[in-house]
Amino acid sequence: MEALERILPEGIPFPGTRSYSFFARSRIMQTFYRDVALDVTREVERGRILDVGTGPGYLPLQISRMIPESEVIGVDISKDMIKIARRNAERAGARNVRFLLEDANRMSFGNETFDLVVSTGSLHHWKNPVRVINEIYRVLKFGKKALIYDLWRDAPKKLLKEKLRECGYSITAGLIMYSIVKAHSSITVEEVMRILGEEGNMFRNYSVEEGWNSYPVVKVTLLKV
Ligand SMILES: C[S@@+](CC[C@H](N)C(=O)[O-])C[C@H]1O[C@@H](n2cnc3c(N)ncnc32)[C@H](O)[C@@H]1O
């Protein structure tokens, strides 16, 4: 598995972009983006918000609707994902959202540009997670937070079953979908703690929440002080 991870590209290439985009339109994912966007509204009322590894861009679209006085920028390393996200923004008629092709390891933004950085389902893709985390640190303003959410590999089945039921899914179909997704696209709390504990990590102030909002998700909150 580790050898495979090494040769796989960091971003999602075409045609994987198209199947992911289809999955992202599912009820459970749209509900998840809405709940993350709500979480974001608890942190900021306006300002510049960055979504790292934005994929099809649904999260920035939700945030831009909930916080109209914000400028939301979604970045992704995959050209096709940016194409999909731009098309989704155009269809939604979103004005305060932009999607840019950027590698999160070295972004083109200046230091202290953003009031909040968010990221969903991207952390497990990063080949050098501390490098990306330090880039997030660089572009974030002092006193501001980064919220990083990823699928929790060790989540108790009960948690997932309840969430699937809440979203109206059949448990069997949901568990099959989850097992496929979690085989690659997930992270354990130990892996997260190992990344955060690395000496190079610039964030000295962080917390980790497993089972965030009753999702099989790990949420990492990083504060730049
Ligand atoms: C599983 S998708 C999640 C997409 C979206 N955030 C969501 O929750 O639906 C992970 C995304 O991270 C992007 N990604 C991975 N490594 C990246 C990097 N170094 N810089 C920018 N984007 C990256 C991938 O191309 C992919 O679109």
The ligand as an SDF file (V2000), in Angstrom:
LIG
                    3D

 27 29  0  0  0  0  0  0  0  0999 V2000
  -10.5050   13.7260   -1.8350 C   0  0  0  0  0  0  0  0  0  0  0  0
  -10.3790   15.2480   -2.6720 S   0  0  0  0  0  0  0  0  0  0  0  0
  -11.3080   16.3320   -1.6100 C   0  0  0  0  0  0  0  0  0  0  0  0
  -11.8960   17.4760   -2.3790 C   0  0  0  0  0  0  0  0  0  0  0  0
  -12.7770   18.4270   -1.5840 C   0  0  0  0  0  0  0  0  0  0  0  0
  -12.0460   19.1720   -0.6030 N   0  0  0  0  0  0  0  0  0  0  0  0
  -13.9080   17.6840   -0.9370 C   0  0  0  0  0  0  0  0  0  0  0  0
  -13.9670   17.5840    0.3050 O   0  0  0  0  0  0  0  0  0  0  0  0
  -14.7550   17.1660   -1.6720 O   0  0  0  0  0  0  0  0  0  0  0  0
   -8.7040   15.7990   -2.3190 C   0  0  0  0  0  0  0  0  0  0  0  0
   -8.2750   16.9570   -3.2110 C   0  0  0  0  0  0  0  0  0  0  0  0
   -7.0190   17.4640   -2.7740 O   0  0  0  0  0  0  0  0  0  0  0  0
   -6.2700   17.8210   -3.9260 C   0  0  0  0  0  0  0  0  0  0  0  0
   -4.8410   17.8970   -3.5750 N   0  0  0  0  0  0  0  0  0  0  0  0
   -4.0350   16.8870   -3.1670 C   0  0  0  0  0  0  0  0  0  0  0  0
   -2.7950   17.3400   -2.9570 N   0  0  0  0  0  0  0  0  0  0  0  0
   -2.8010   18.6600   -3.2250 C   0  0  0  0  0  0  0  0  0  0  0  0
   -1.8060   19.6860   -3.1980 C   0  0  0  0  0  0  0  0  0  0  0  0
   -0.5350   19.4420   -2.8660 N   0  0  0  0  0  0  0  0  0  0  0  0
   -2.1780   20.9410   -3.5260 N   0  0  0  0  0  0  0  0  0  0  0  0
   -3.4660   21.2170   -3.8790 C   0  0  0  0  0  0  0  0  0  0  0  0
   -4.4310   20.2810   -3.9320 N   0  0  0  0  0  0  0  0  0  0  0  0
   -4.1190   19.0280   -3.6100 C   0  0  0  0  0  0  0  0  0  0  0  0
   -6.6170   16.7150   -4.9160 C   0  0  0  0  0  0  0  0  0  0  0  0
   -6.3150   17.0320   -6.2660 O   0  0  0  0  0  0  0  0  0  0  0  0
   -8.1130   16.5560   -4.6640 C   0  0  0  0  0  0  0  0  0  0  0  0
   -8.8860   17.3810   -5.4880 O   0  0  0  0  0  0  0  0  0  0  0  0
  1  2  1  0
  2  3  1  0
  2 10  1  0
  3  4  1  0
  4  5  1  0
  5  6  1  0
  5  7  1  0
  7  8  2  0
  7  9  1  0
 10 11  1  0
 11 12  1  0
 11 26  1  0
 12 13  1  0
 13 14  1  0
 13 24  1  0
 14 15  1  0
 14 23  1  0
 15 16  2  0
 16 17  1  0
 17 18  1  0
 17 23  2  0
 18 19  1  0
 18 20  2  0
 20 21  1  0
 21 22  2  0
 22 23  1  0
 24 25  1  0
 24 26  1  0
 26 27  1  0
M  CHG  2   2   1   9  -1
M  END
$$$$
